[in-house]
Each structure stands twice: as structure tokens, then as C-alpha cells.
Amino acid sequence: MISRALSLALCLRSFFNEDHTVGNTLRYMLNKKPEVSFVGYSVPHPAEPKMNVRLQTTGPPATDVLLDALSTVHSVGEHVLTTFDAAVEEYRRTQAAVDAR
């Protein structure tokens, strides 16, 4: 039987309608954390829209570490979108100035 302390350090979660894009990004973010002792993900079958994640930590509850990593992935995604939108807008302004000449 797994003790309560060990059960808090282990997290098995399934994410529906997700694939390797989110799985690999989340795995990367979790691997950067010093409190993570193991993280892995799998997509059981390409036709099945499900991704499984297994996370084991050395101290804090695994669910808390997972939520923190998901928040980081979300923040990075927002930053990428903001940066991309700004670059597109700058390009359009530059092209409008070139076209006006």
C-alpha cells in the first residue's frame, strides 16, 4: 500500500483533446523544476484524443507542482501570442509606410 506521503508525491492525470504538443511542452516545464524526480507522458493512440501524464515529486504535492507548471505553460503561450501580434502589427506598419512612398 502507498503511504499518504507517497500518494501526495505521485500524480497520474489524463488530459482529453490534447496531444504531443502540450505533452512535450508540459514535460519540459516540469523537468526544469528541482522538486520533480520523474515526469513522463504518453498518447495511447493517435486516434484517441487523450494524453496521460505521470509526475513524481521529492517534496511538495505533485498536484501543486503540476498546476504551477500548467500556469507557466499558459503564461509562456500568452507571451508568445503577444509578441507575435506585436511583430505582425509592426510589419504591417512598415509595409504601409513602404507602400505609401
C-alpha positions as CSV (number, residue, x, y, z in Angstrom):
1,M,0.0,0.0,0.0
2,I,1.2,3.5,-0.8
3,S,1.6,5.7,2.2
4,R,-0.2,9.1,2.3
5,A,3.1,11.0,1.9
6,L,4.0,9.0,-1.2
7,S,0.5,9.4,-2.6
8,L,0.8,13.2,-2.4
9,A,4.1,13.0,-4.3
10,L,2.6,11.0,-7.2
11,C,0.2,12.3,-9.7
12,L,-1.4,10.5,-12.6
13,R,-3.6,12.7,-14.8
14,S,-5.4,12.3,-18.2
15,F,-5.9,15.3,-20.4
16,F,-8.5,15.0,-23.1
17,N,-8.3,16.5,-26.6
18,E,-4.5,17.1,-26.1
19,D,-1.6,15.5,-27.8
20,H,2.2,15.6,-28.1
21,T,2.3,19.4,-28.5
22,V,1.0,20.0,-25.0
23,G,2.6,16.9,-23.6
24,N,6.1,17.7,-24.6
25,T,5.8,21.3,-23.5
26,L,4.4,20.3,-20.1
27,R,7.1,17.6,-19.7
28,Y,9.8,20.2,-20.5
29,M,8.5,22.7,-17.9
30,L,8.1,20.1,-15.2
31,N,11.6,18.7,-15.9
32,K,13.1,22.2,-15.2
33,K,11.7,22.1,-11.6
34,P,14.2,20.7,-9.0
35,E,11.4,19.1,-7.0
36,V,10.4,16.8,-9.8
37,S,12.0,13.4,-9.7
38,F,10.1,11.9,-12.6
39,V,7.8,13.1,-15.3
40,G,6.5,11.3,-18.4
41,Y,3.6,11.5,-20.7
42,S,2.0,9.2,-23.3
43,V,-0.6,9.4,-26.0
44,P,-2.1,5.9,-26.0
45,H,-3.2,6.0,-29.7
46,P,-3.3,8.8,-32.3
47,A,-7.0,8.2,-32.9
48,E,-7.7,8.6,-29.2
49,P,-7.7,12.3,-28.1
50,K,-6.1,11.7,-24.7
51,M,-2.8,12.3,-23.1
52,N,-1.6,10.7,-19.9
53,V,0.9,12.4,-17.5
54,R,2.7,10.8,-14.6
55,L,4.5,13.1,-12.2
56,Q,6.5,12.2,-9.1
57,T,8.0,14.8,-6.8
58,T,10.5,14.8,-4.0
59,G,8.7,17.2,-1.6
60,P,5.7,19.3,-2.4
61,P,2.4,17.7,-3.6
62,A,2.6,16.6,-7.2
63,T,-0.8,18.2,-8.0
64,D,0.5,21.6,-6.8
65,V,3.7,21.2,-9.0
66,L,1.5,20.2,-12.0
67,L,-0.8,23.2,-11.6
68,D,2.2,25.6,-11.3
69,A,3.7,24.1,-14.5
70,L,0.4,24.4,-16.3
71,S,0.3,28.1,-15.2
72,T,3.8,28.6,-16.6
73,V,2.9,27.0,-19.9
74,H,-0.2,29.3,-20.1
75,S,2.0,32.4,-19.4
76,V,4.5,31.4,-22.0
77,G,1.8,30.9,-24.5
78,E,0.3,34.3,-23.8
79,H,3.8,35.9,-24.1
80,V,4.3,34.2,-27.5
81,L,0.9,35.4,-28.8
82,T,1.5,39.0,-27.6
83,T,5.0,39.1,-29.1
84,F,3.8,37.6,-32.4
85,D,0.8,40.0,-32.6
86,A,3.1,43.0,-32.0
87,A,5.6,41.8,-34.7
88,V,2.7,41.4,-37.2
89,E,1.5,44.9,-36.4
90,E,5.0,46.3,-36.8
91,Y,5.4,44.5,-40.1
92,R,2.1,45.9,-41.3
93,R,3.0,49.4,-40.3
94,T,6.4,49.1,-42.0
95,Q,4.8,47.7,-45.2
96,A,2.2,50.5,-45.2
97,A,5.0,53.1,-45.0
98,V,6.9,51.4,-47.8
99,D,3.7,51.2,-49.9
100,A,2.9,54.9,-49.3
101,R,6.2,56.0,-50.8
